[in-house]
Amino acid sequence: SETTITFADAAPITPTPTQTPTNTPTATSTPTDTPTPTLTPTETLTPTLTLTPSLTPSPTNTPTPVALSIDFSTAVSSGSPYVFGGSHSPRPEQTDAWQKMQDVGVTAIRHDFNPDRIIPPNITLNDYKNNVNNVQDPANWSVAQIGFSNGILTEAGNRGMKRIGIMAYIPRWLSGCNCIFGVPTDFVVYKDIVKKVYRLYRDKVEYVEIWNEPTLAVFLNVTGSGLTREQAYVQIFNTAAAGIREVDAEINDGKHAVIGGLVAASPDDTGMLQAIVSDSTAKANLDFISYHAYDKITEPSWIKYKPILASAGIPDLPIY
């Protein structure tokens, strides 16, 4: 890359004129000083950088497979048995990665439904409400993105894995922060979108999580909503869960989505769990609790979550 450097307030450099010797040599004298030759200034300096590698690259090493031994007689911690899955998934065409996941016994994968990617982004809330250019019809949404998600969910299903669809996030034009992580400004529109998105993938998922890590401001921005984070998430959860239940009832084929909530960024954070199980509507639609523990060596959810669930009258609610 090229870098331009500007020198501020630098005066121009004027070349020193050629000096004429003041002493004219005579026949009997030899000048002791040689006149300095004239220097012609160069206006443009182009530095040249030559890199000569001093090391010869080593040939690529092929890793040697290593056998691992697991001692099941040693208990590290006590927790939920529903722990072995994939936080996300390979692309549909990455068959080698899929095979390795299957070989080691991965039993479930998560995949974002991404309403923010499949619904036209360059519209307004009023455009959607007024169905401008038939934008409410999923046939006019992103065919490529929908096909991509279908490919992942189909691949997982073909390999015997359970599929957890994540109902997140929302189009910018529907949020109070003009971002995909915002609180919906119109929950009627939000419910309509949830129902249509769920219909797109209903036959390819067994579980649905409502949102992702709402305990973090980066994933649930309450700007402009006038709600606390807990209030916002409970309303998002209740609206989405109601929409999903309505779709199951409308299709009426016996399938009922298994709906999960909280999806906390850490099992140490119990505030959102308290809010969800304290709301009667949310508790009635809550089929499991989920959370993420990326750096917890001793798994804490059993200790912290179970008493809260017991006090809410749902002691046996699965914890994923």
VOPAGU-2260 file (C-alpha; in pm, 1 decimal, decimal comma):
REM VOPAGU-2260
SITE   aa  ch    i         X         Y         Z
SITE  SER   A    0       0,0       0,0       0,0
SITE  GLU   A    1     108,5     359,1     -51,1
SITE  THR   A    2     140,1     609,3     229,9
SITE  THR   A    3     130,8     983,3     174,4
SITE  ILE   A    4     309,8    1190,9     432,5
SITE  THR   A    5     247,3    1566,2     450,2
SITE  PHE   A    6     488,9    1794,8     620,6
SITE  ALA   A    7     305,9    2095,4     759,4
SITE  ASP   A    8     458,6    2445,3     757,0
SITE  ALA   A    9     777,5    2323,5     598,3
SITE  ALA   A   10     965,0    2590,4     402,1
SITE  PRO   A   11    1088,3    2496,1      55,0
SITE  ILE   A   12    1450,9    2393,3      34,1
SITE  THR   A   13    1655,1    2624,0    -189,1
SITE  PRO   A   14    1970,2    2464,4    -329,5
SITE  THR   A   15    2296,3    2627,2    -231,5
SITE  PRO   A   16    2445,3    2810,7    -529,4
SITE  THR   A   17    2773,4    2699,3    -673,6
SITE  GLN   A   18    3065,0    2854,8    -488,2
SITE  THR   A   19    3345,6    3015,1    -687,8
SITE  PRO   A   20    3688,2    2985,7    -526,5
SITE  THR   A   21    3811,0    3322,7    -394,5
SITE  ASN   A   22    4175,4    3243,0    -450,2
SITE  THR   A   23    4302,9    3221,5    -806,1
SITE  PRO   A   24    4596,6    2991,1    -819,6
SITE  THR   A   25    4927,3    3129,1    -958,0
SITE  ALA   A   26    5198,1    2952,3   -1143,2
SITE  THR   A   27    5387,4    2906,0    -817,2
SITE  SER   A   28    5093,7    2810,8    -593,6
SITE  THR   A   29    4855,1    2514,1    -586,0
SITE  PRO   A   30    4512,6    2560,3    -427,3
SITE  THR   A   31    4464,3    2345,3    -122,0
SITE  ASP   A   32    4082,7    2338,9    -135,7
SITE  THR   A   33    3883,0    2167,6    -408,4
SITE  PRO   A   34    3559,5    2358,6    -481,3
SITE  THR   A   35    3240,6    2176,2    -380,6
SITE  PRO   A   36    3058,5    2054,5    -690,8
SITE  THR   A   37    2712,4    2190,1    -766,3
SITE  LEU   A   38    2422,2    1985,8    -616,8
SITE  THR   A   39    2110,4    1962,1    -827,0
SITE  PRO   A   40    1810,1    1903,0    -595,3
SITE  THR   A   41    1575,9    1613,4    -672,7
SITE  GLU   A   42    1213,0    1711,8    -639,4
SITE  THR   A   43    1071,2    1359,9    -608,6
SITE  LEU   A   44    1227,8    1089,9    -397,3
SITE  THR   A   45    1105,9     738,9    -465,8
SITE  PRO   A   46    1230,5     500,9    -198,1
SITE  THR   A   47    1288,9     145,3    -305,6
SITE  LEU   A   48    1240,6    -133,3     -53,2
SITE  THR   A   49    1383,4    -470,6    -139,9
SITE  LEU   A   50    1297,1    -763,9      83,5
SITE  THR   A   51    1522,5   -1063,4      60,1
SITE  PRO   A   52    1381,9   -1361,6     246,1
SITE  SER   A   53    1637,5   -1509,9     478,4
SITE  LEU   A   54    1434,5   -1818,1     564,9
SITE  THR   A   55    1320,1   -2088,5     330,7
SITE  PRO   A   56     958,7   -2185,0     404,6
SITE  SER   A   57     922,1   -2525,1     561,7
SITE  PRO   A   58     705,6   -2776,8     380,4
SITE  THR   A   59     350,2   -2809,3     506,1
SITE  ASN   A   60     326,6   -3058,1     788,4
SITE  THR   A   61      39,3   -3301,9     795,1
SITE  PRO   A   62    -100,4   -3328,5    1148,8
SITE  THR   A   63     -80,6   -3668,4    1306,5
SITE  PRO   A   64    -408,6   -3802,0    1446,8
SITE  VAL   A   65    -406,3   -3826,6    1824,6
SITE  ALA   A   66    -610,0   -4073,7    2027,2
SITE  LEU   A   67    -788,8   -3934,8    2333,0
SITE  SER   A   68    -891,6   -4128,5    2639,4
SITE  ILE   A   69   -1187,5   -4018,4    2850,2
SITE  ASP   A   70   -1231,6   -4124,2    3209,8
SITE  PHE   A   71   -1605,9   -4129,6    3270,3
SITE  SER   A   72   -1554,5   -4234,9    3631,4
SITE  THR   A   73   -1435,9   -3885,4    3722,5
SITE  ALA   A   74   -1713,2   -3625,6    3758,9
SITE  VAL   A   75   -1611,1   -3270,3    3672,4
SITE  SER   A   76   -1946,4   -3111,3    3753,9
SITE  SER   A   77   -2315,3   -3183,9    3780,8
SITE  GLY   A   78   -2540,5   -3030,6    3518,2
SITE  SER   A   79   -2788,9   -3070,4    3238,8
SITE  PRO   A   80   -2748,2   -3373,4    3010,9
SITE  TYR   A   81   -2854,2   -3165,7    2706,7
SITE  VAL   A   82   -2513,0   -3024,1    2633,5
SITE  PHE   A   83   -2363,1   -3184,1    2325,5
SITE  GLY   A   84   -2437,2   -2986,2    2014,1
SITE  GLY   A   85   -2307,7   -2723,5    1777,9
SITE  SER   A   86   -2336,1   -2354,4    1858,6
SITE  HIS   A   87   -2364,0   -2300,2    1484,7
SITE  SER   A   88   -2307,6   -2508,7    1176,8
SITE  PRO   A   89   -2089,8   -2547,9     867,6
SITE  ARG   A   90   -2208,3   -2427,5     529,7
SITE  PRO   A   91   -2419,1   -2680,6     337,7
SITE  GLU   A   92   -2135,4   -2766,6      98,2
SITE  GLN   A   93   -1875,4   -2828,5     371,1
SITE  THR   A   94   -1946,3   -3200,7     381,8
SITE  ASP   A   95   -1613,3   -3287,5     544,1
SITE  ALA   A   96   -1694,3   -3068,4     844,7
SITE  TRP   A   97   -2044,8   -3211,9     866,5
SITE  GLN   A   98   -1903,7   -3564,0     861,6
SITE  LYS   A   99   -1657,8   -3486,4    1139,9
SITE  MET   A  100   -1935,1   -3340,6    1353,7
SITE  GLN   A  101   -2142,0   -3651,1    1295,8
SITE  ASP   A  102   -1846,9   -3880,5    1369,6
SITE  VAL   A  103   -1778,9   -3725,2    1710,6
SITE  GLY   A  104   -2143,6   -3749,1    1805,6
SITE  VAL   A  105   -2282,8   -3397,3    1771,6
SITE  THR   A  106   -2654,1   -3431,7    1830,4
SITE  ALA   A  107   -2788,8   -3081,6    1758,7
SITE  ILE   A  108   -2704,1   -2759,9    1575,1
SITE  ARG   A  109   -2830,3   -2402,1    1602,1
SITE  HIS   A  110   -2905,7   -2181,6    1305,9
SITE  ASP   A  111   -3025,3   -1820,7    1282,2
SITE  PHE   A  112   -3347,2   -1758,4    1092,5
SITE  ASN   A  113   -3221,2   -1405,0    1020,5
SITE  PRO   A  114   -3541,8   -1213,8     940,3
SITE  ASP   A  115   -3315,8    -909,7     901,2
SITE  ARG   A  116   -3148,7   -1075,1     601,1
SITE  ILE   A  117   -3442,4   -1228,8     421,5
SITE  ILE   A  118   -3688,7    -937,6     434,0
SITE  PRO   A  119   -3617,2    -642,8     199,2
SITE  PRO   A  120   -3404,3    -394,1     397,0
SITE  ASN   A  121   -3459,1     -78,4     193,6
SITE  ILE   A  122   -3818,9     -14,5     288,3
SITE  THR   A  123   -3997,8     159,5     575,0
SITE  LEU   A  124   -4232,7      34,5     841,5
SITE  ASN   A  125   -4521,2     200,2     657,7
SITE  ASP   A  126   -4416,0      29,8     334,0
SITE  TYR   A  127   -4452,1    -305,3     505,8
SITE  LYS   A  128   -4780,6    -216,9     676,1
SITE  ASN   A  129   -4923,3     -96,5     344,7
SITE  ASN   A  130   -4778,8    -397,5     159,7
SITE  VAL   A  131   -4598,2    -183,3     -96,8
SITE  ASN   A  132   -4485,4    -401,7    -388,3
SITE  ASN   A  133   -4638,2    -699,6    -205,4
SITE  VAL   A  134   -4347,0    -692,3      42,4
SITE  GLN   A  135   -4542,4    -892,2     300,6
SITE  ASP   A  136   -4532,9   -1199,5      78,3
SITE  PRO   A  137   -4232,2   -1425,0     158,5
SITE  ALA   A  138   -4218,0   -1506,5    -212,8
SITE  ASN   A  139   -4069,4   -1160,1    -253,2
SITE  TRP   A  140   -3806,0   -1208,0      16,4
SITE  SER   A  141   -3445,9   -1322,7     -34,7
SITE  VAL   A  142   -3459,7   -1656,0    -213,8
SITE  ALA   A  143   -3082,9   -1702,2    -175,1
SITE  GLN   A  144   -3081,0   -1653,5     202,1
SITE  ILE   A  145   -3384,1   -1874,8     252,9
SITE  GLY   A  146   -3225,3   -2144,0      37,1
SITE  PHE   A  147   -2900,2   -2119,3     233,7
SITE  SER   A  148   -3081,1   -2178,0     562,8
SITE  ASN   A  149   -3285,7   -2461,1     417,7
SITE  GLY   A  150   -2965,2   -2624,9     298,4
SITE  ILE   A  151   -2811,1   -2619,3     645,6
SITE  LEU   A  152   -3124,1   -2743,5     820,6
SITE  THR   A  153   -3173,2   -3019,7     563,7
SITE  GLU   A  154   -2812,1   -3137,3     594,2
SITE  ALA   A  155   -2837,5   -3152,5     973,1
SITE  GLY   A  156   -3164,8   -3342,9     956,2
SITE  ASN   A  157   -3024,1   -3593,3     709,1
SITE  ARG   A  158   -2744,8   -3665,5     957,3
SITE  GLY   A  159   -2983,2   -3729,4    1244,3
SITE  MET   A  160   -2915,0   -3402,5    1425,0
SITE  LYS   A  161   -3180,9   -3201,8    1604,2
SITE  ARG   A  162   -3219,8   -2847,5    1471,3
SITE  ILE   A  163   -3261,8   -2537,9    1684,0
SITE  GLY   A  164   -3382,5   -2236,1    1490,8
SITE  ILE   A  165   -3300,1   -1895,7    1637,1
SITE  MET   A  166   -3573,2   -1635,3    1585,4
SITE  ALA   A  167   -3337,8   -1339,0    1560,5
SITE  TYR   A  168   -3304,0   -1054,8    1471,2
SITE  ILE   A  169   -3528,3    -790,0    1304,0
SITE  PRO   A  170   -3503,1    -551,9    1006,1
SITE  ARG   A  171   -3354,4    -212,1    1088,8
SITE  TRP   A  172   -3671,0     -33,2     980,5
SITE  LEU   A  173   -3865,6    -213,5    1252,6
SITE  SER   A  174   -3637,3    -122,3    1541,3
SITE  GLY   A  175   -3616,4     182,5    1763,4
SITE  CYS   A  176   -3238,1     203,3    1726,4
SITE  ASN   A  177   -3226,8     158,7    1347,7
SITE  CYS   A  178   -3027,3    -157,1    1406,8
SITE  ILE   A  179   -3108,2    -526,0    1375,0
SITE  PHE   A  180   -3067,9    -580,0    1750,5
SITE  GLY   A  181   -3333,0    -326,7    1851,8
SITE  VAL   A  182   -3672,2    -364,1    2015,9
SITE  PRO   A  183   -3958,5    -376,4    1763,4
SITE  THR   A  184   -4146,5     -47,6    1736,8
SITE  ASP   A  185   -4457,1    -228,5    1613,5
SITE  PHE   A  186   -4525,4    -564,4    1776,3
SITE  VAL   A  187   -4814,9    -640,1    1540,9
SITE  VAL   A  188   -4574,5    -627,4    1247,0
SITE  TYR   A  189   -4315,0    -820,6    1445,7
SITE  LYS   A  190   -4563,5   -1100,4    1512,3
SITE  ASP   A  191   -4659,7   -1113,8    1145,0
SITE  ILE   A  192   -4293,1   -1149,9    1048,6
SITE  VAL   A  193   -4230,2   -1419,6    1311,6
SITE  LYS   A  194   -4524,7   -1624,4    1184,9
SITE  LYS   A  195   -4409,7   -1606,3     824,4
SITE  VAL   A  196   -4047,6   -1683,1     904,9
SITE  TYR   A  197   -4148,7   -1980,4    1120,5
SITE  ARG   A  198   -4365,8   -2115,2     838,2
SITE  LEU   A  199   -4064,0   -2103,8     604,9
SITE  TYR   A  200   -3859,2   -2337,5     823,9
SITE  ARG   A  201   -4119,1   -2515,0    1037,1
SITE  ASP   A  202   -4071,9   -2857,0     876,3
SITE  LYS   A  203   -3697,0   -2842,7     930,3
SITE  VAL   A  204   -3665,6   -2752,8    1299,3
SITE  GLU   A  205   -3750,0   -2926,8    1624,2
SITE  TYR   A  206   -3675,9   -2637,1    1859,0
SITE  VAL   A  207   -3703,6   -2259,3    1838,5
SITE  GLU   A  208   -3507,2   -2016,4    2054,1
SITE  ILE   A  209   -3648,0   -1665,2    2084,4
SITE  TRP   A  210   -3364,6   -1416,1    2025,1
SITE  ASN   A  211   -2998,6   -1463,2    2112,4
SITE  GLU   A  212   -2820,2   -1342,3    2426,1
SITE  PRO   A  213   -3064,2   -1064,3    2516,5
SITE  THR   A  214   -2870,3   -1022,9    2838,2
SITE  LEU   A  215   -2607,2    -831,4    2639,2
SITE  ALA   A  216   -2664,9    -476,1    2514,7
SITE  VAL   A  217   -2487,4    -560,6    2191,5
SITE  PHE   A  218   -2760,9    -814,5    2106,6
SITE  LEU   A  219   -3063,3    -638,3    2256,2
SITE  ASN   A  220   -3049,4    -261,7    2218,1
SITE  VAL   A  221   -3338,7    -104,6    2408,4
SITE  THR   A  222   -3274,0     246,7    2272,1
SITE  GLY   A  223   -3600,8     427,3    2201,8
SITE  SER   A  224   -3820,2     155,2    2353,4
SITE  GLY   A  225   -3874,7     302,5    2696,7
SITE  LEU   A  226   -3834,0     -49,9    2837,1
SITE  THR   A  227   -3577,7    -216,3    3056,7
SITE  ARG   A  228   -3384,1    -503,5    2902,7
SITE  GLU   A  229   -3595,4    -755,8    3095,7
SITE  GLN   A  230   -3924,8    -589,9    2998,6
SITE  ALA   A  231   -3820,7    -572,7    2634,1
SITE  TYR   A  232   -3719,5    -936,3    2618,6
SITE  VAL   A  233   -4035,4   -1062,1    2790,7
SITE  GLN   A  234   -4245,5    -872,0    2536,0
SITE  ILE   A  235   -4035,7   -1002,9    2245,1
SITE  PHE   A  236   -4060,3   -1357,6    2380,0
SITE  ASN   A  237   -4436,5   -1344,7    2439,7
SITE  THR   A  238   -4506,9   -1198,0    2094,9
SITE  ALA   A  239   -4287,3   -1447,4    1910,3
SITE  ALA   A  240   -4413,1   -1744,8    2109,4
SITE  ALA   A  241   -4775,3   -1646,3    2043,0
SITE  GLY   A  242   -4705,8   -1621,9    1670,5
SITE  ILE   A  243   -4539,2   -1964,1    1660,5
SITE  ARG   A  244   -4822,9   -2125,2    1855,8
SITE  GLU   A  245   -5076,0   -1970,6    1618,3
SITE  VAL   A  246   -4899,1   -2115,7    1313,9
SITE  ASP   A  247   -4897,6   -2463,1    1469,2
SITE  ALA   A  248   -5269,1   -2429,7    1542,8
SITE  GLU   A  249   -5348,2   -2303,5    1192,0
SITE  ILE   A  250   -5164,3   -2589,4    1023,2
SITE  ASN   A  251   -5306,0   -2832,3    1278,6
SITE  ASP   A  252   -5093,7   -3132,9    1185,8
SITE  GLY   A  253   -5007,3   -3234,4    1539,6
SITE  LYS   A  254   -4670,3   -3064,6    1551,0
SITE  HIS   A  255   -4600,7   -2822,0    1832,4
SITE  ALA   A  256   -4277,4   -2626,6    1837,6
SITE  VAL   A  257   -4054,5   -2667,7    2140,6
SITE  ILE   A  258   -3988,2   -2307,3    2239,4
SITE  GLY   A  259   -3697,0   -2190,4    2449,5
SITE  GLY   A  260   -3601,4   -1862,0    2601,6
SITE  LEU   A  261   -3349,0   -1665,8    2796,6
SITE  VAL   A  262   -3054,5   -1772,6    2575,7
SITE  ALA   A  263   -2831,4   -1592,7    2823,7
SITE  ALA   A  264   -2472,7   -1502,6    2746,2
SITE  SER   A  265   -2363,1   -1648,3    3079,2
SITE  PRO   A  266   -2518,8   -1892,4    3326,9
SITE  ASP   A  267   -2409,3   -1657,4    3604,9
SITE  ASP   A  268   -2668,9   -1402,3    3490,1
SITE  THR   A  269   -3003,0   -1497,2    3647,5
SITE  GLY   A  270   -3187,0   -1163,6    3623,8
SITE  MET   A  271   -3341,9   -1237,4    3286,8
SITE  LEU   A  272   -3441,3   -1585,2    3401,5
SITE  GLN   A  273   -3618,3   -1436,5    3702,2
SITE  ALA   A  274   -3806,5   -1195,6    3472,3
SITE  ILE   A  275   -3920,1   -1464,3    3231,9
SITE  VAL   A  276   -4046,3   -1715,5    3488,4
SITE  SER   A  277   -4218,3   -1436,5    3682,5
SITE  ASP   A  278   -4436,3   -1355,9    3379,5
SITE  SER   A  279   -4729,2   -1596,9    3361,6
SITE  THR   A  280   -4764,3   -1575,9    2982,9
SITE  ALA   A  281   -4395,8   -1634,7    2921,4
SITE  LYS   A  282   -4380,2   -1921,6    3169,3
SITE  ALA   A  283   -4675,8   -2091,9    3001,5
SITE  ASN   A  284   -4494,7   -2090,9    2666,2
SITE  LEU   A  285   -4150,5   -2182,9    2797,8
SITE  ASP   A  286   -4051,2   -2539,4    2705,2
SITE  PHE   A  287   -3682,1   -2509,9    2793,0
SITE  ILE   A  288   -3417,5   -2268,0    2916,6
SITE  SER   A  289   -3093,6   -2218,5    2725,4
SITE  TYR   A  290   -2771,9   -2033,9    2793,6
SITE  HIS   A  291   -2412,3   -2009,0    2670,0
SITE  ALA   A  292   -2110,5   -2093,2    2887,6
SITE  TYR   A  293   -1795,0   -2042,9    2685,4
SITE  ASP   A  294   -1547,9   -2015,7    2971,2
SITE  LYS   A  295   -1701,8   -2199,3    3264,5
SITE  ILE   A  296   -1490,6   -2493,2    3370,2
SITE  THR   A  297   -1726,7   -2581,7    3652,6
SITE  GLU   A  298   -2072,8   -2569,6    3495,6
SITE  PRO   A  299   -2288,3   -2352,2    3726,8
SITE  SER   A  300   -2639,0   -2358,5    3579,9
SITE  TRP   A  301   -2763,0   -2655,0    3778,7
SITE  ILE   A  302   -2684,0   -2478,0    4104,5
SITE  LYS   A  303   -2812,6   -2132,7    4007,1
SITE  TYR   A  304   -3098,9   -2212,0    3771,5
SITE  LYS   A  305   -3266,7   -2508,1    3941,3
SITE  PRO   A  306   -3373,2   -2320,5    4258,5
SITE  ILE   A  307   -3522,2   -2039,2    4048,9
SITE  LEU   A  308   -3715,9   -2285,3    3833,9
SITE  ALA   A  309   -3831,5   -2472,5    4143,6
SITE  SER   A  310   -3957,1   -2153,9    4307,5
SITE  ALA   A  311   -4151,4   -2076,8    3987,2
SITE  GLY   A  312   -4319,7   -2416,2    4000,0
SITE  ILE   A  313   -4134,1   -2562,3    3699,5
SITE  PRO   A  314   -3848,3   -2758,9    3862,3
SITE  ASP   A  315   -3814,5   -3008,0    3577,3
SITE  LEU   A  316   -3794,2   -2757,2    3291,2
SITE  PRO   A  317   -3504,9   -2870,8    3068,0
SITE  ILE   A  318   -3189,6   -2658,4    3074,2
SITE  TYR   A  319   -2998,3   -2661,3    2745,4
